[in-house]
């Protein structure tokens, strides 16, 4: 990556680059006690439809460029995930005892997932289960369920029933991502020194993946966050213990396993998180930094890690100069042309955004030789 120079246009010439930055706005609750808040969360395969969060306290909305925000439900207790075409959705709700449980949207209401015969027991923070995602075809939901306060067990559930997915070792596990038909799941398993190591389940069989260093505390492949539809490529982030230093996000992509790097300004508290990738495994999206001080990022092998705030400036957009700070990209369309996320708007409220890059051309020149420059996106 060091040998590749990213050629960004000046503001004067960027006007024709065709990038669209779309603030998502807020849902109008008609209640002055509810502060403005929105976050784009998951986008469909073609980038035309997405779900988001209407308040810091939960709820689920849908968004399109044509309609803006439309409320789906305020009853859920977490973000909502959608499948590739937006026809199926999963989230968490509070059951009759006030515990978080996984649920599927049936078009009018949330329906709790049947976990029988698993004898799950809630932990003392009122959670029975967390959902981690839904398969591309919408048939399968994954996440974790608590077995008291000592263990959490990864699971998948489909038409055939509820299945606990044990990790490669007898310890806590979680499913964060599923492939198109739900036959491959990925997430993490806790290892002996207390950290997490990325795990993949194929037809229920667990393996340390990517890599096989699940017991090595010097390897920081903390958890998988997203899978491609074939289940063979993924992105994730490190678990920075026990060393306690900044970690780098990673991709198991078109050219194998790679770190997606860090910014030179990174401090010991900063780390990278890749939360989604394109279907061809050539682009990862997420954030780098620490908490609210993070910056939204994209990565390709040719460009390395890119701060999306600087990217907007270099594409001739003025939103960053006008006060926007993009904190995180949460989802990307399969072809990489549309991304969604959230940041701080000029009024310092958290607001979702969409960036349409379908008309953007980012060029790079190997070795700085501009005669060899070619289009990346």
PEMOVEN-V830887 format. One record per residue. N is the residue number from 1. SS is DSSP state (@ for helix, = for strand, . for the rest). PHI is phi in radians with two decimals (999 if undefined). OMEGA is omega as a letter, one per 20 degrees, with the letter a starting at -180 (none if undefined). Layout:
n=(N:N)
ss=(SS:SS)
phi=(PHI:PHI)
omega=(OMEGA:OMEGA)
This chain:
n=(1:2:3:4:5:6:7:8:9:10:11:12:13:14:15:16:17:18:19:20:21:22:23:24:25:26:27:28:29:30:31:32:33:34:35:36:37:38:39:40:41:42:43:44:45:46:47:48:49:50:51:52:53:54:55:56:57:58:59:60:61:62:63:64:65:66:67:68:69:70:71:72:73:74:75:76:77:78:79:80:81:82:83:84:85:86:87:88:89:90:91:92:93:94:95:96:97:98:99:100:101:102:103:104:105:106:107:108:109:110:111:112:113:114:115:116:117:118:119:120:121:122:123:124:125:126:127:128:129:130:131:132:133:134:135:136:137:138:139:140:141:142:143:144:145:146:147:148:149:150:151:152:153:154:155:156:157:158:159:160:161:162:163:164:165:166:167:168:169:170:171:172:173:174:175:176:177:178:179:180:181:182:183:184:185:186:187:188:189:190:191:192:193:194:195:196:197:198:199:200:201:202:203:204:205:206:207:208:209:210:211:212:213:214:215:216:217:218:219:220:221:222:223:224:225:226:227:228:229:230:231:232:233:234:235:236:237:238:239:240:241:242:243:244:245:246:247:248:249:250:251:252:253:254:255:256:257:258:259:260:261:262:263:264:265:266:267:268:269:270:271:272:273:274:275:276:277:278:279:280:281:282:283:284:285:286:287:288:289:290:291:292:293:294:295:296:297:298:299:300:301:302:303:304:305:306:307:308:309:310:311:312:313:314:315:316:317:318:319:320:321:322:323:324:325:326:327:328:329:330:331:332:333:334:335:336:337:338:339:340:341:342:343:344:345:346:347:348:349:350:351:352:353:354:355:356:357:358:359:360:361:362:363:364:365:366:367:368:369:370:371:372:373:374:375:376:377)
ss=(.:.:.:=:=:=:=:.:.:.:@:@:@:@:.:.:.:.:.:=:=:=:=:.:.:.:.:.:.:.:.:.:.:.:.:.:.:.:=:=:=:=:=:.:.:.:.:.:.:=:=:=:=:.:=:.:.:=:.:=:=:=:=:=:.:.:.:=:=:=:=:=:=:.:.:=:.:.:.:.:=:=:.:.:.:.:.:.:=:=:=:=:=:=:.:.:.:.:.:=:=:=:=:=:=:.:.:.:.:=:=:=:.:.:.:.:.:.:.:.:=:.:.:.:.:.:=:.:=:=:=:=:=:=:.:.:.:.:.:.:=:=:=:=:=:=:=:.:.:.:=:=:=:=:=:=:=:=:.:.:=:=:=:=:=:.:.:.:.:.:.:.:=:=:=:=:=:=:.:.:.:.:.:=:=:=:=:=:=:=:.:.:.:.:.:=:=:=:=:=:=:=:.:.:=:=:=:=:.:.:.:.:.:.:.:.:.:.:.:.:.:.:=:=:=:=:=:.:.:.:.:.:.:=:=:=:=:.:.:.:.:.:.:.:.:.:.:.:.:=:=:=:=:.:.:=:=:=:=:.:.:.:.:.:.:.:.:.:.:.:=:=:=:=:=:=:=:.:.:.:.:.:=:=:=:=:=:=:=:.:@:@:@:.:=:=:=:=:=:=:.:.:.:=:=:=:=:@:@:@:@:@:@:@:.:.:.:.:.:.:.:.:.:.:=:=:=:=:=:=:=:=:.:.:.:.:.:=:=:=:=:=:=:=:.:.:.:.:.:=:=:=:=:=:=:=:.:.:.:.:.:.:=:=:=:=:.:.:.:@:@:@:.:=:=:.:.)
phi=(999:-1.07:-1.43:-1.83:-1.77:-1.53:-1.66:-1.83:-1.35:-1.38:-1.06:-1.13:-1.63:-1.38:-1.04:-1.68:-1.29:1.44:-1.35:-1.95:-1.84:-2.12:-1.12:-1.50:1.25:-2.31:-1.38:-1.53:-1.41:0.97:-2.48:-1.14:-1.44:-1.70:-1.31:-1.05:-2.89:-2.79:-2.65:-1.24:-2.13:-2.31:-2.00:-1.25:-0.99:-1.61:1.38:-1.58:-2.52:-2.63:-1.89:-2.73:-2.01:-1.52:-2.75:-1.15:-1.79:2.08:1.63:-2.50:-2.23:-1.95:-2.57:-2.35:-1.10:-1.36:-1.81:1.25:-1.32:-2.32:-1.26:-1.75:-2.86:-1.88:-1.47:-1.41:-1.82:-2.72:-1.12:-2.02:-1.82:-2.16:-1.45:-1.04:-1.80:1.39:-1.52:-2.24:-2.59:-2.28:-2.87:-2.18:-2.27:-1.67:-1.40:-1.09:-1.68:1.48:-1.64:-1.17:-2.39:-1.39:-2.54:-2.01:-1.44:-1.74:1.86:-2.29:-2.75:-1.49:-2.04:-1.09:-1.25:-1.36:-1.73:-1.12:-1.68:-1.19:-1.50:-1.18:-2.28:-1.22:-1.53:-1.37:-1.85:1.09:-2.20:-1.72:-2.66:-2.19:-1.60:-2.06:2.77:-2.35:-1.17:-1.04:-1.53:1.43:-1.41:-2.31:-2.08:-2.28:2.96:-2.49:-2.22:-1.44:-2.06:1.26:-1.58:-1.48:-2.36:-2.08:-2.04:-1.13:-2.58:-2.37:-2.47:-2.48:-1.09:-1.48:2.22:-1.73:-2.21:-1.38:-1.89:-1.28:-1.36:-1.14:-2.29:-1.38:-2.75:-1.10:-2.60:-2.71:-1.75:-1.88:-2.65:-2.37:-1.39:-1.09:-1.76:1.42:-1.33:-2.12:-2.20:-2.60:3.14:-2.67:-2.29:-1.26:-1.94:-1.15:-1.59:1.77:-1.45:-2.01:-2.32:-1.02:-2.36:-2.19:-2.00:-2.01:0.89:1.50:-1.63:-1.56:-2.63:-1.20:-2.84:-1.32:1.45:-2.29:-1.70:-1.07:-1.90:-1.69:-1.23:-1.60:-1.91:-1.90:-1.81:-1.17:-2.85:-1.49:-1.86:-2.66:-2.17:-1.33:-1.12:-1.51:1.32:-1.83:-2.25:-2.78:-2.31:-3.00:-2.48:-1.44:-1.84:-1.41:-1.86:-1.56:-1.20:1.36:-1.91:-1.05:-1.93:-1.98:-1.15:-2.48:-2.42:-1.78:-2.02:-1.07:-2.01:1.50:-1.43:-2.53:-1.28:-1.67:1.45:-2.52:-1.54:-1.06:-1.40:-1.01:-1.78:-1.20:-1.54:-1.52:-2.65:-1.72:-2.41:-1.79:-1.96:-2.75:-2.59:-1.33:-1.18:-1.56:1.25:-1.88:-2.34:-2.07:-2.28:2.98:-2.73:-2.41:2.41:-2.43:0.93:-1.21:-1.68:-1.35:-2.10:-1.21:-2.38:-2.22:-2.43:-2.30:-1.09:-1.30:-1.67:1.29:-1.37:-2.10:-1.34:-1.16:-1.14:-1.18:-1.03:-1.07:-1.06:-1.20:-1.60:1.53:-1.40:-1.92:-1.04:-1.14:-1.12:-1.51:2.09:-1.26:-2.26:-1.46:-1.69:-2.80:-1.75:-1.80:-2.81:-2.43:-1.15:-1.03:-1.64:1.43:-1.49:-2.28:-2.23:-2.32:-3.08:-2.66:-2.87:-1.68:-1.41:-1.04:-1.60:1.27:-1.55:-1.27:-2.44:-1.26:-2.53:-2.22:-2.11:-1.74:-1.87:-1.12:-1.89:-1.52:-2.12:-1.80:-1.96:-2.35:-2.18:-0.99:1.17:1.37:-1.48:-1.16:-1.22:-1.83:-1.08:-2.53:-1.34:-1.71:-2.31)
omega=(a:a:a:r:r:a:r:a:r:a:a:a:a:a:a:a:r:r:r:r:a:r:a:r:a:r:a:r:a:a:a:r:r:a:r:r:r:r:r:a:a:a:r:a:a:r:a:a:r:r:a:a:a:a:r:a:r:a:a:r:r:a:r:r:a:a:a:a:r:a:r:a:r:a:a:a:a:r:r:r:r:r:a:a:r:a:a:a:r:r:r:r:r:r:a:r:r:a:r:r:r:a:r:r:a:a:r:a:r:r:a:r:r:a:a:j:a:a:a:r:a:r:a:r:r:r:r:a:r:r:a:r:a:a:a:r:r:a:a:r:r:r:r:r:a:r:a:a:a:a:r:a:r:a:r:a:r:a:a:r:a:a:r:r:r:r:r:r:a:r:a:r:r:r:r:a:r:r:a:a:r:a:r:r:r:a:a:r:r:r:a:r:r:r:r:r:a:a:r:r:r:a:r:a:a:r:r:a:i:a:a:a:a:r:a:a:r:r:a:r:a:a:r:a:a:r:r:a:r:r:a:r:a:r:r:a:a:r:a:r:j:a:r:r:a:r:a:r:a:r:r:a:a:a:r:a:r:r:r:r:a:r:a:a:a:r:a:r:a:r:r:r:r:a:r:r:r:a:r:r:a:a:r:r:r:a:r:r:a:r:a:a:a:r:r:a:r:r:r:a:a:a:a:a:a:r:a:r:r:r:r:r:a:r:r:r:a:a:a:r:a:r:r:r:a:a:a:r:a:a:r:r:a:a:r:a:a:r:r:r:r:r:r:a:a:r:r:r:r:a:r:r:r:r:r:a:a:r:a:r:r:a:r:a:r:r:a:r:a:r:r:a:r:a:r:a:none)
